[in-house]
Amino acid sequence: MRAYAFILCLLTLCGCVEAQLTPTPDPSSTPLVRTVVSGERQRIDFFATLHADCTTAGYVTVRIITSAVHGELTTERGVDYTYYPKENQRYQCNLQKSPLTNVYYKSSPGYVGSDTATIEVDSPILAIARTRTYTITIK
């Protein structure tokens, strides 16, 4: 264990690993709330992986971990505009369409109420997969 810490310290000093003193909270730990119209297929999320120069790093892989009970969650590759916040170095990428993976939800016909589903997101450039849970309100 000490050897591992020593190697990590050396890598940090030589600039090979960026030190992070406080862990960043995982945004996937809070369920995302979405509202959709009953019986209509609607996009509830999308994922893109772009380099700072707006070139793609490849498609994000999305796996459905927990299916929706009152509808269907599906994924589909496509091309559309991203939405990086202004403070992100990829903000200018929002001006052009980019490859992305869409997440769609369609409720069972006539169903009104709530539903939940969980996905796993695997980026082509990150070494870890993240989960994301949706709380879906169907009107």
Residue pairs with C-beta under 8 A, 6 or more apart in sequence:
8 17
11 17
12 18
12 19
26 130
28 121
28 130
28 131
28 132
28 133
31 116
31 133
31 134
31 135
32 44
32 45
32 132
32 133
32 134
32 135
33 134
33 135
33 136
33 137
34 44
34 45
34 105
34 134
34 135
34 136
34 137
35 136
35 137
35 138
35 139
36 42
36 44
36 105
36 107
36 136
36 137
36 138
36 139
37 138
37 139
38 107
38 109
38 110
38 111
38 112
38 138
38 139
39 106
39 107
39 108
39 109
39 110
39 111
40 106
40 107
41 74
41 104
41 105
41 106
42 104
42 105
42 106
43 102
43 103
43 104
44 103
44 104
44 105
44 134
44 136
45 102
45 103
45 132
45 134
46 78
46 80
46 100
46 101
46 102
46 103
47 60
47 62
47 100
47 101
47 103
47 121
47 123
48 56
48 60
48 82
48 98
48 99
48 100
48 101
49 56
49 57
49 58
49 59
49 60
49 123
49 124
49 125
50 56
50 57
50 82
50 90
50 93
50 98
51 57
52 89
52 90
54 90
54 92
54 93
54 96
54 98
56 98
56 99
57 123
57 124
57 125
58 99
58 124
58 125
59 77
59 99
59 100
59 101
59 124
60 100
60 101
60 121
60 122
60 123
60 124
61 101
61 121
61 122
61 124
62 75
62 101
62 103
62 119
62 120
62 121
62 122
63 119
63 120
63 122
64 73
64 75
64 117
64 118
64 119
65 118
65 119
65 120
65 131
66 116
66 117
66 118
66 133
67 73
67 117
68 105
68 115
68 116
68 117
68 136
69 115
69 116
70 107
70 108
70 111
70 113
70 114
70 115
70 138
71 105
71 106
71 107
71 108
71 111
71 115
71 136
71 138
72 105
72 106
73 103
73 104
73 105
73 117
73 119
73 134
74 103
74 104
74 105
74 106
75 101
75 102
75 103
75 104
75 119
76 101
76 102
76 104
77 99
77 100
77 101
77 102
78 99
78 100
78 101
78 102
79 97
79 98
79 99
79 100
80 97
80 98
80 100
80 102
81 94
81 95
81 96
81 97
81 98
82 90
82 93
82 94
82 98
82 100
83 94
84 90
84 91
84 93
84 94
85 91
103 119
105 115
105 117
105 134
105 136
107 115
107 136
107 138
111 138
112 138
112 139
113 137
113 138
114 135
114 136
114 137
114 138
115 135
115 136
115 138
116 133
116 134
116 135
116 136
117 133
117 134
117 136
118 131
118 132
118 133
118 134
119 131
119 132
119 134
120 129
120 130
120 131
120 132
121 129
121 130
121 131
121 132
122 129
123 129
